Amino acid sequence: MLENRQRVLHLHNFTVMSNHLLHNESIPSKRKKIIVLGSGPNRIGQGIEFDYCCVHGLLAIKECGYEAIMVNCNPETVSTDFDVADKLYFEPVFWEHLWEIIELEQPEGVIVQLGGQTALKLSKRLHEKGIKIIGTSFDDMDIAEDRGRFSDLLKQLDIPYPEYGTAYTADEAIEVANRVGYPVLVRPSYVLGGQRMRIVINDEEVEKAVVSLLKHIPNNKILIDHFLDRCQEAEVDAIFDGENFHVMGVMEHIEPAGIHSGDSNAVLPAFNLSPMVVETMEYYSEKIARALKIKGLINIQFAIKDNTVYVIEANPRASRTTPFIAKAYQVPYLNIATKIMLGAAKLTDFNIEKKLEGYAIKEPVFSFEKFPGVSKELGPEMKSTGEAIRFIKDLRDPYFRTLYKERSMNLSK
């Protein structure tokens, strides 16, 4: 397909310069089509987890009677195997390439929820061109992705969140930081794997963080929010179909807040949170899903301090923990979620039965030996290159006890 697409890309040049036309071997069928956007090359922040999501999404699309078209450029993924999608465009997940494919194929819509942040960032261009985004609308996804808009929504819903402010310059950021109180978390909107996020403790560090951020991500709105130090962190993955809400899993992080969720060991189900805290997390998750009019998947991250549950952020898409939960509970959650995005089913159409004896632990995988110059100190910017899953029968397991002991030491510092 790469050769075919190169011919299409060069077609106009040959027409103008020498009046020769090249043959395009990608012939669109007359079937109704759905395009799935992949996550592109594996990188820090997103990788094989989203390939799992795309594969199961493609299979669900086929089951619903559509032609499943995959757009991705990574030869190491299953989603780019020749027999997974009905049609594969082995192309970079960039707008210029995607737009030509859409013009040729004329799909019913495009799914951006399964390919991580790379796919999600293309939703604005799709929306501007009038292309249907399957599942949650662009504007509702944008509320969750825009740190300022999302905090405003939490305020309207009366859901606790860290004090915050937005800025576009270093001077504005320093002013906000002094108002919300140090330490603060400086972070941009629409980023991958906690890119350029920093925890800072004074004006000088705020200035350095903002200058560095704007140098690499120009014109980005910056959110400065009060950092909740020495507290527990947890997250919820869920599905909402517009009427019914289903919690796929509640995961408690072993590492304290401040470590990126991708670098944290997470235990499923929660092991040390009170029933009231878990119920509050689920209540807030449903409230947010309804307010955002989610159709499909959502991931929400929480910080718990002094028995108060604070919402940190929401991701209106499949998270890197969605495959982990699906495997741990033995439930085809990606298949279910995709059919809900397509409007082909409701949650009530599925008999969901979770099967897990004991606990499942998500273990981050690091590759520091391949990057000797990289600091091994963990923080809000993700450094892990993947994850593994470990099953334990109970909390007396030696592996878990060691992890929990390290957590207790970190919280006491």
C-alpha positions as CSV (number, residue, x, y, z in Angstrom):
1,M,0.0,0.0,0.0
2,L,2.9,2.4,0.6
3,E,3.8,2.2,-3.1
4,N,0.1,2.8,-4.0
5,R,-0.1,5.9,-1.8
6,Q,3.2,7.3,-3.2
7,R,1.7,7.1,-6.6
8,V,-1.4,9.1,-5.4
9,L,0.8,11.7,-3.7
10,H,2.8,12.3,-6.9
11,L,-0.1,12.2,-9.2
12,H,-0.6,16.0,-9.5
13,N,3.1,16.6,-10.1
14,F,3.2,14.3,-13.1
15,T,0.0,15.7,-14.5
16,V,1.2,19.3,-14.4
17,M,4.8,18.6,-15.5
18,S,4.4,16.0,-18.2
19,N,0.7,15.4,-18.6
20,H,1.2,11.8,-17.6
21,L,-1.3,10.0,-15.3
22,L,-0.3,7.3,-13.0
23,H,-2.6,4.4,-12.0
24,N,-4.0,4.3,-8.5
25,E,-4.3,0.7,-7.3
26,S,-6.4,1.6,-4.2
27,I,-9.9,1.2,-5.6
28,P,-12.6,2.1,-3.1
29,S,-15.5,-0.4,-2.7
30,K,-19.2,0.5,-2.6
31,R,-19.5,-0.8,1.0
32,K,-20.0,1.5,4.0
33,K,-16.6,2.1,5.6
34,I,-15.2,3.1,8.9
35,I,-11.6,4.4,9.2
36,V,-9.6,3.6,12.4
37,L,-6.6,5.8,13.2
38,G,-3.6,4.1,14.8
39,S,-1.0,5.6,17.1
40,G,1.9,5.7,14.6
41,P,5.4,4.6,15.7
42,N,5.8,3.2,19.2
43,R,7.1,5.9,21.5
44,I,7.2,6.9,25.1
45,G,3.6,7.5,26.2
46,Q,1.8,5.3,23.7
47,G,2.7,2.0,22.1
48,I,1.5,-1.5,21.9
49,E,-1.4,-1.0,24.2
50,F,-3.2,1.1,21.6
51,D,-2.5,-1.4,18.9
52,Y,-4.5,-3.9,21.0
53,C,-7.3,-1.4,21.1
54,C,-7.2,-0.8,17.3
55,V,-7.2,-4.6,16.5
56,H,-10.3,-5.3,18.6
57,G,-12.0,-2.2,17.3
58,L,-11.4,-3.4,13.7
59,L,-12.8,-6.8,14.5
60,A,-15.9,-5.2,16.0
61,I,-16.4,-2.9,12.9
62,K,-16.3,-6.0,10.7
63,E,-18.9,-7.7,13.0
64,C,-21.2,-4.7,12.5
65,G,-21.1,-5.1,8.7
66,Y,-18.8,-2.2,7.8
67,E,-15.6,-2.3,5.8
68,A,-12.8,-1.8,8.3
69,I,-10.0,0.5,7.1
70,M,-6.8,0.9,9.1
71,V,-4.5,3.9,8.9
72,N,-1.1,3.3,10.6
73,C,2.6,3.2,9.8
74,N,4.1,0.8,12.3
75,P,5.2,-2.6,10.9
76,E,5.7,-4.0,14.4
77,T,1.9,-3.8,15.2
78,V,-0.8,-6.4,14.7
79,S,-3.2,-3.8,13.4
80,T,-1.0,-3.5,10.3
81,D,-1.1,-7.3,9.6
82,F,-2.6,-8.0,6.2
83,D,-5.5,-10.0,7.5
84,V,-6.7,-7.8,10.4
85,A,-8.4,-4.9,8.6
86,D,-10.3,-5.2,5.3
87,K,-8.0,-2.5,3.9
88,L,-4.7,-1.1,5.2
89,Y,-3.1,2.2,4.4
90,F,0.4,1.9,5.7
91,E,0.8,5.7,6.1
92,P,2.0,8.2,8.7
93,V,-0.8,9.3,10.9
94,F,-0.6,12.9,9.6
95,W,-3.5,15.1,8.4
96,E,-2.2,15.4,4.8
97,H,-2.1,11.7,4.3
98,L,-5.4,11.1,6.1
99,W,-7.3,13.7,4.1
100,E,-6.3,12.1,0.8
101,I,-7.5,8.7,2.1
102,I,-10.8,10.2,3.2
103,E,-11.3,11.9,-0.1
104,L,-10.8,8.6,-1.9
105,E,-12.7,6.2,0.4
106,Q,-15.6,8.5,1.5
107,P,-16.1,6.7,4.9
108,E,-19.1,6.9,7.1
109,G,-16.8,8.2,9.8
110,V,-13.5,8.0,11.6
111,I,-12.7,6.5,15.0
112,V,-10.1,8.4,17.0
113,Q,-10.7,6.9,20.4
114,L,-8.5,3.8,19.9
115,G,-5.2,5.3,18.7
116,G,-4.1,7.2,21.7
117,Q,-3.2,10.9,21.7
118,T,-1.8,10.9,18.1
119,A,-5.2,9.9,16.7
120,L,-7.1,12.2,19.1
121,K,-5.1,15.3,18.0
122,L,-6.5,14.9,14.5
123,S,-10.1,15.3,15.6
124,K,-10.0,19.1,15.3
125,R,-9.0,18.9,11.6
126,L,-11.7,16.2,11.0
127,H,-14.3,18.4,12.7
128,E,-13.3,21.5,10.6
129,K,-13.7,19.5,7.4
130,G,-17.1,18.2,8.4
131,I,-16.0,14.5,8.7
132,K,-18.0,12.5,11.2
133,I,-16.1,11.5,14.3
134,I,-17.5,8.2,15.5
135,G,-18.4,8.3,19.2
136,T,-17.7,11.3,21.3
137,S,-17.9,14.6,19.5
138,F,-14.9,16.9,18.9
139,D,-16.1,19.7,21.2
140,D,-16.8,17.3,24.1
141,M,-13.4,15.7,23.7
142,D,-11.8,19.2,23.5
143,I,-13.3,20.1,26.9
144,A,-11.5,17.2,28.5
145,E,-8.2,17.9,26.6
146,D,-8.1,21.6,27.2
147,R,-6.9,21.8,30.9
148,G,-8.6,25.2,31.5
149,R,-12.0,24.2,30.0
150,F,-12.0,20.9,31.9
151,S,-11.3,22.6,35.2
152,D,-14.2,25.0,34.5
153,L,-16.4,22.0,33.9
154,L,-15.4,20.5,37.2
155,K,-16.3,23.7,39.0
156,Q,-19.7,23.7,37.4
157,L,-20.3,20.1,38.5
158,D,-19.1,20.8,42.0
159,I,-16.4,18.2,41.8
160,P,-13.2,18.9,43.8
161,Y,-10.0,19.6,41.8
162,P,-6.7,21.2,42.6
163,E,-6.7,25.1,42.5
164,Y,-5.5,26.2,39.0
165,G,-5.0,29.0,36.6
166,T,-4.0,29.3,32.9
167,A,-1.3,31.3,31.3
168,Y,0.4,32.0,28.0
169,T,3.6,33.6,29.2
170,A,6.2,33.1,32.0
171,D,5.1,36.2,33.8
172,E,1.4,35.1,33.8
173,A,2.5,31.7,35.0
174,I,4.4,33.1,38.0
175,E,1.4,35.2,38.9
176,V,-0.9,32.2,38.8
177,A,1.6,30.0,40.8
178,N,1.8,32.5,43.6
179,R,-2.0,32.6,43.7
180,V,-2.7,28.9,43.8
181,G,0.3,28.2,46.1
182,Y,3.5,26.1,45.7
183,P,4.3,23.4,44.8
184,V,2.6,23.6,41.4
185,L,2.3,21.4,38.4
186,V,3.1,23.1,35.1
187,R,1.6,21.3,32.1
188,P,0.4,22.0,28.6
189,S,-2.8,20.9,26.9
190,Y,-3.1,18.1,24.3
191,V,0.2,16.3,25.2
192,L,1.4,12.8,25.1
193,G,2.8,10.9,28.1
194,G,3.0,13.9,30.3
195,Q,5.3,15.7,27.9
196,R,6.9,18.8,29.4
197,M,5.0,18.5,32.7
198,R,7.0,19.7,35.7
199,I,6.5,20.0,39.4
200,V,8.1,23.2,40.6
201,I,8.5,25.0,43.9
202,N,9.4,28.6,43.2
203,D,9.2,31.4,40.7
204,E,12.5,30.7,39.1
205,E,11.6,27.1,38.4
206,V,8.2,28.2,37.0
207,E,9.9,30.5,34.5
208,K,12.4,27.8,33.4
209,A,9.6,25.3,32.9
210,V,7.3,27.7,30.9
211,V,10.2,28.9,28.7
212,S,11.2,25.3,27.9
213,L,7.5,24.3,27.3
214,L,6.8,27.2,24.9
215,K,10.1,26.6,23.1
216,H,9.0,23.0,22.2
217,I,5.2,23.5,22.1
218,P,4.7,27.1,20.9
219,N,1.3,28.9,21.6
220,N,0.1,26.2,23.9
221,K,-2.2,27.1,26.7
222,I,-0.4,26.4,30.0
223,L,-2.2,25.1,33.1
224,I,-0.7,25.8,36.5
225,D,-2.4,23.9,39.2
226,H,-1.6,23.3,42.9
227,F,0.2,20.0,43.3
228,L,-1.4,17.7,45.9
229,D,1.7,16.4,47.6
230,R,1.9,13.0,49.5
231,C,-1.5,11.7,48.5
232,Q,-2.8,8.5,46.9
233,E,-3.5,8.3,43.2
234,A,-6.1,6.1,41.5
235,E,-7.9,6.0,38.2
236,V,-11.2,4.7,36.6
237,D,-11.7,3.3,33.1
238,A,-15.3,3.3,32.0
239,I,-17.8,3.0,29.1
240,F,-20.8,5.3,28.6
241,D,-23.4,4.8,25.9
242,G,-25.4,8.0,26.4
243,E,-27.7,6.3,28.9
244,N,-25.9,3.6,30.8
245,F,-22.6,3.9,32.6
246,H,-20.3,0.9,33.3
247,V,-17.1,1.0,35.3
248,M,-14.6,-1.3,33.7
249,G,-12.1,-1.0,36.5
250,V,-10.9,1.0,39.5
251,M,-7.1,0.9,39.8
252,E,-5.0,2.1,42.8
253,H,-1.5,3.3,42.1
254,I,1.2,2.0,44.4
255,E,3.4,5.0,43.8
256,P,2.3,8.3,45.3
257,A,0.8,11.2,43.2
258,G,3.4,13.0,41.1
259,I,4.6,9.9,39.3
260,H,3.0,9.6,35.8
261,S,0.3,7.0,35.7
262,G,2.2,5.1,32.9
263,D,5.2,4.8,35.2
264,S,3.2,3.6,38.2
265,N,2.4,0.1,39.4
266,A,-1.4,0.0,39.5
267,V,-3.4,-2.6,41.3
268,L,-6.8,-3.9,40.1
269,P,-9.2,-3.7,42.0
270,A,-8.2,-1.0,44.5
271,F,-6.7,-2.6,47.6
272,N,-6.4,0.2,50.2
273,L,-9.2,2.7,49.3
274,S,-12.3,2.9,51.5
275,P,-15.6,1.8,50.0
276,M,-16.7,5.5,50.3
277,V,-13.7,6.7,48.3
278,V,-14.3,4.1,45.6
279,E,-18.0,4.9,45.4
280,T,-17.2,8.7,45.2
281,M,-14.7,8.1,42.3
282,E,-17.3,6.1,40.4
283,Y,-20.0,8.8,41.1
284,Y,-17.7,11.6,39.8
285,S,-16.7,9.5,36.8
286,E,-20.3,9.0,35.7
287,K,-21.1,12.7,36.4
288,I,-18.2,13.7,34.1
289,A,-19.1,11.2,31.4
290,R,-22.7,12.5,31.2
291,A,-21.5,16.1,31.2
292,L,-19.1,15.4,28.3
293,K,-21.7,13.3,26.4
294,I,-19.2,10.5,26.1
295,K,-20.0,7.8,23.6
296,G,-17.5,5.0,24.1
297,L,-14.5,5.1,26.4
298,I,-13.2,7.5,29.1
299,N,-10.4,7.4,31.6
300,I,-10.3,9.6,34.7
301,Q,-7.5,10.1,37.1
302,F,-7.9,11.0,40.8
303,A,-5.8,12.1,43.8
304,I,-7.1,11.2,47.3
305,K,-5.9,13.3,50.2
306,D,-7.5,13.5,53.7
307,N,-10.4,11.4,52.4
308,T,-11.2,14.0,49.8
309,V,-11.3,12.8,46.2
310,Y,-9.9,15.3,43.6
311,V,-10.1,14.9,39.9
312,I,-6.8,15.4,38.1
313,E,-7.7,14.8,34.5
314,A,-9.9,12.9,32.1
315,N,-9.0,11.2,28.8
316,P,-12.0,10.8,26.4
317,R,-10.5,7.8,24.7
318,A,-9.0,4.3,25.3
319,S,-6.2,4.6,27.9
320,R,-3.1,2.4,28.0
321,T,-4.8,0.5,30.9
322,T,-7.9,-0.5,28.9
323,P,-6.2,-3.6,27.5
324,F,-4.9,-4.4,31.0
325,I,-8.4,-4.4,32.5
326,A,-9.8,-6.3,29.5
327,K,-7.2,-9.1,30.0
328,A,-7.4,-9.1,33.8
329,Y,-11.2,-9.4,33.9
330,Q,-11.5,-11.5,30.7
331,V,-14.1,-9.1,29.2
332,P,-13.9,-7.9,25.5
333,Y,-14.2,-4.3,26.5
334,L,-12.8,-2.9,23.3
335,N,-15.3,-4.9,21.2
336,I,-18.1,-3.6,23.4
337,A,-16.9,0.0,23.3
338,T,-16.5,0.1,19.6
339,K,-20.0,-1.2,18.9
340,I,-21.3,1.5,21.3
341,M,-19.4,4.2,19.4
342,L,-20.9,2.9,16.2
343,G,-24.4,3.1,17.7
344,A,-24.8,-0.6,17.0
345,A,-25.4,-1.6,20.6
346,K,-26.1,-0.4,24.1
347,L,-24.4,-1.6,27.3
348,T,-27.6,-3.5,28.2
349,D,-27.1,-5.7,25.1
350,F,-24.1,-7.3,26.8
351,N,-23.9,-9.7,29.7
352,I,-20.7,-8.4,31.3
353,E,-19.2,-10.8,33.9
354,K,-15.8,-10.0,35.4
355,K,-13.6,-12.9,36.3
356,L,-10.6,-12.2,38.5
357,E,-9.4,-14.2,41.5
358,G,-7.3,-12.0,43.7
359,Y,-5.6,-9.0,42.1
360,A,-3.9,-7.9,38.9
361,I,-0.9,-5.6,39.0
362,K,0.1,-3.4,36.0
363,E,3.9,-3.2,36.0
364,P,5.7,-0.5,34.0
365,V,8.6,-1.6,31.8
366,F,11.6,0.6,31.6
367,S,14.5,0.6,29.0
368,F,17.0,2.7,30.8
369,E,19.9,0.4,29.7
370,K,19.2,1.5,26.1
371,F,19.1,5.2,27.1
372,P,22.1,5.6,29.5
373,G,22.0,9.4,29.5
374,V,18.4,9.6,30.7
375,S,17.7,10.3,34.3
376,K,16.1,7.3,36.1
377,E,14.2,9.6,38.5
378,L,10.5,9.3,38.0
379,G,8.1,12.2,37.8
380,P,5.1,13.6,36.0
381,E,6.7,13.1,32.5
382,M,6.4,9.4,31.5
383,K,9.6,7.3,30.9
384,S,8.3,3.7,30.7
385,T,8.3,2.0,27.3
386,G,5.6,-0.6,28.0
387,E,3.8,-2.6,30.7
388,A,3.4,-6.1,31.9
389,I,0.7,-7.8,34.0
390,R,1.2,-9.8,37.2
391,F,-1.5,-11.8,39.0
392,I,-1.4,-12.3,42.7
393,K,-3.8,-14.4,44.9
394,D,-3.9,-12.0,47.8
395,L,-2.1,-9.0,49.4
396,R,0.3,-11.3,51.3
397,D,2.1,-11.9,48.1
398,P,5.9,-11.1,48.6
399,Y,6.1,-9.1,45.4
400,F,3.2,-6.8,46.4
401,R,4.5,-6.4,49.9
402,T,7.8,-5.2,48.6
403,L,6.1,-2.6,46.3
404,Y,3.8,-1.5,49.1
405,K,6.7,-1.1,51.6
406,E,8.5,1.2,49.0
407,R,5.3,3.2,48.6
408,S,5.0,3.7,52.4
409,M,8.6,4.9,52.5
410,N,8.0,7.4,49.7
411,L,4.9,8.8,51.4
412,S,6.7,9.3,54.7
413,K,9.5,11.4,53.2
